Amino acid sequence: MLGRGPRGQGAPGTDRIIKMFLTTFITPLYLILWHILWIRNNFYFISIHLQCNCVSPFEILALQVANRHNTLLRPLAVGDEIVAANVHIHSWRETYAGVIDDATLDELPIKFAERVERWQNIINESLSACDNKTIVAVKEKNIVGFARVGVDRDGAFEGAGELWSLYLLRACQRKQIGYLLLCEAMKFLRENGYRSAYAWVLAANPTMAFYRRSGAVETGIRKTLDIGGKQYEAHAMQWNSLDQFV
Ligand SMILES: CC(C)(COP(=O)(O)OP(=O)(O)OC[C@H]1O[C@@H](n2cnc3c(N)ncnc32)[C@H](O)[C@@H]1OP(=O)(O)O)[C@@H](O)C(=O)NCCC(=O)NCCS
């Protein structure tokens, strides 16, 4: 019998017409729209890449992974000094309440201008320095935390890099952002030839658990830090291998 095939299949030519229509119009249109959306969503990352030679397209992809909780990681940039100083002071006050003397913590906001100047110097230095890196976590266009990493400042551990600092505002803690900052910092050390790293952590700081969870072990090496004229004990935590931070 000529005409329609089995029920539901339609005329023999219809499938071909639909296929041709999809191949000629819909698929290319879909691909174009997908690319437009991708470029729009990633414009921020692409502009970072264009502004900072230090960020590779692969790194941008890695940074996108950090986009959980609407947070992205990027290198410290010109113009960050005021917000970074603010986060630094807030995070210190939140972290060290009951650990460091109250008077020292209360003085921090008074020394805000000094702290901004320090961050300005860090930014200036980071524009030319290759042996250290500062990465910031940004949420809704505001810096909420940072990690600083570089050469071993004490010479305490031969061949190791040092995590200089890692701070997040309390409101953004326990969302894996700290771990992502740590990973980016350690990746920088790894790419610069270091095989291990360490960090000084105040003995009374409860975030020791975070370091242990991230693979760091206590070395048994301790030192006394002078903060605001008072002495505090710090423990050296070490990552014996940076291979986990790929
Ligand atoms: C340390 C810090 C950067 C960690 O960042 P974070 O985003 O809160 O931590 P993450 O969510 O990535 O934590 C990863 C894991 O580490 C462990 N961990 C993190 N913080 C912890 C804490 N305070 N106590 C116990 N375990 C902790 C947990 O096992 C956690 O996984 P889970 O939440 O699934 O249980 C952040 O808590 C912080 O800024 N603290 C105050 C500043 C500070 O002490 N800096 C270190 C100075 S040396």
Ligand as a Chemical Component Dictionary entry (heavy atoms), coordinates in Angstrom:
data_LIG
# 
_chem_comp.id                   LIG 
_chem_comp.type                 NON-POLYMER 
_chem_comp.pdbx_formal_charge   0 
_chem_comp.three_letter_code    LIG 
# 
loop_
_chem_comp_atom.comp_id 
_chem_comp_atom.atom_id 
_chem_comp_atom.alt_atom_id 
_chem_comp_atom.type_symbol 
_chem_comp_atom.charge 
_chem_comp_atom.model_Cartn_x 
_chem_comp_atom.model_Cartn_y 
_chem_comp_atom.model_Cartn_z 
_chem_comp_atom.pdbx_ordinal 
LIG C1  C1  C 0 40.973 28.018 58.354 1  
LIG C2  C2  C 0 39.941 28.438 57.304 2  
LIG C3  C3  C 0 40.625 29.227 56.204 3  
LIG C4  C4  C 0 39.304 27.168 56.738 4  
LIG O1  O1  O 0 38.412 27.539 55.713 5  
LIG P1  P1  P 0 36.929 26.948 55.626 6  
LIG O2  O2  O 0 36.378 27.350 54.325 7  
LIG O3  O3  O 0 36.181 27.322 56.835 8  
LIG O4  O4  O 0 37.180 25.393 55.685 9  
LIG P2  P2  P 0 36.598 24.292 54.713 10 
LIG O5  O5  O 0 35.123 24.438 54.590 11 
LIG O6  O6  O 0 37.375 24.309 53.435 12 
LIG O7  O7  O 0 36.947 23.016 55.585 13 
LIG C5  C5  C 0 37.401 21.801 55.077 14 
LIG C6  C6  C 0 37.382 20.824 56.229 15 
LIG O8  O8  O 0 38.329 21.187 57.224 16 
LIG C7  C7  C 0 37.782 20.927 58.545 17 
LIG N1  N1  N 0 37.604 22.181 59.273 18 
LIG C8  C8  C 0 37.554 23.420 58.760 19 
LIG N2  N2  N 0 37.446 24.333 59.752 20 
LIG C9  C9  C 0 37.412 23.642 60.903 21 
LIG C10 C10 C 0 37.310 24.014 62.269 22 
LIG N3  N3  N 0 37.211 25.277 62.657 23 
LIG N4  N4  N 0 37.298 23.045 63.190 24 
LIG C11 C11 C 0 37.358 21.742 62.826 25 
LIG N5  N5  N 0 37.464 21.325 61.546 26 
LIG C12 C12 C 0 37.509 22.261 60.600 27 
LIG C13 C13 C 0 36.454 20.251 58.323 28 
LIG O9  O9  O 0 36.662 18.852 58.322 29 
LIG C14 C14 C 0 36.055 20.737 56.959 30 
LIG O10 O10 O 0 35.214 19.874 56.244 31 
LIG P3  P3  P 0 33.663 19.777 56.627 32 
LIG O11 O11 O 0 33.139 21.172 56.788 33 
LIG O12 O12 O 0 33.076 19.046 55.466 34 
LIG O13 O13 O 0 33.620 19.019 57.912 35 
LIG C15 C15 C 0 38.829 29.311 57.907 36 
LIG O14 O14 O 0 38.087 28.561 58.822 37 
LIG C16 C16 C 0 39.335 30.552 58.569 38 
LIG O15 O15 O 0 39.548 31.558 57.922 39 
LIG N6  N6  N 0 39.515 30.514 59.902 40 
LIG C17 C17 C 0 39.924 31.668 60.609 41 
LIG C18 C18 C 0 41.316 32.155 60.222 42 
LIG C19 C19 C 0 42.405 31.189 60.602 43 
LIG O16 O16 O 0 42.409 30.592 61.664 44 
LIG N7  N7  N 0 43.354 31.066 59.685 45 
LIG C20 C20 C 0 44.510 30.250 59.873 46 
LIG C21 C21 C 0 45.581 31.083 60.460 47 
LIG S1  S1  S 0 47.071 30.144 60.558 48 
# 
loop_
_chem_comp_bond.comp_id 
_chem_comp_bond.atom_id_1 
_chem_comp_bond.atom_id_2 
_chem_comp_bond.value_order 
_chem_comp_bond.pdbx_ordinal 
LIG C1  C2  SING 1  
LIG C2  C3  SING 2  
LIG C2  C4  SING 3  
LIG C2  C15 SING 4  
LIG C4  O1  SING 5  
LIG O1  P1  SING 6  
LIG P1  O2  DOUB 7  
LIG P1  O3  SING 8  
LIG P1  O4  SING 9  
LIG O4  P2  SING 10 
LIG P2  O5  DOUB 11 
LIG P2  O6  SING 12 
LIG P2  O7  SING 13 
LIG O7  C5  SING 14 
LIG C5  C6  SING 15 
LIG C6  O8  SING 16 
LIG C6  C14 SING 17 
LIG O8  C7  SING 18 
LIG C7  N1  SING 19 
LIG C7  C13 SING 20 
LIG N1  C8  SING 21 
LIG N1  C12 SING 22 
LIG C8  N2  DOUB 23 
LIG N2  C9  SING 24 
LIG C9  C10 SING 25 
LIG C9  C12 DOUB 26 
LIG C10 N3  SING 27 
LIG C10 N4  DOUB 28 
LIG N4  C11 SING 29 
LIG C11 N5  DOUB 30 
LIG N5  C12 SING 31 
LIG C13 O9  SING 32 
LIG C13 C14 SING 33 
LIG C14 O10 SING 34 
LIG O10 P3  SING 35 
LIG P3  O11 DOUB 36 
LIG P3  O12 SING 37 
LIG P3  O13 SING 38 
LIG C15 O14 SING 39 
LIG C15 C16 SING 40 
LIG C16 O15 DOUB 41 
LIG C16 N6  SING 42 
LIG N6  C17 SING 43 
LIG C17 C18 SING 44 
LIG C18 C19 SING 45 
LIG C19 O16 DOUB 46 
LIG C19 N7  SING 47 
LIG N7  C20 SING 48 
LIG C20 C21 SING 49 
LIG C21 S1  SING 50 
# 
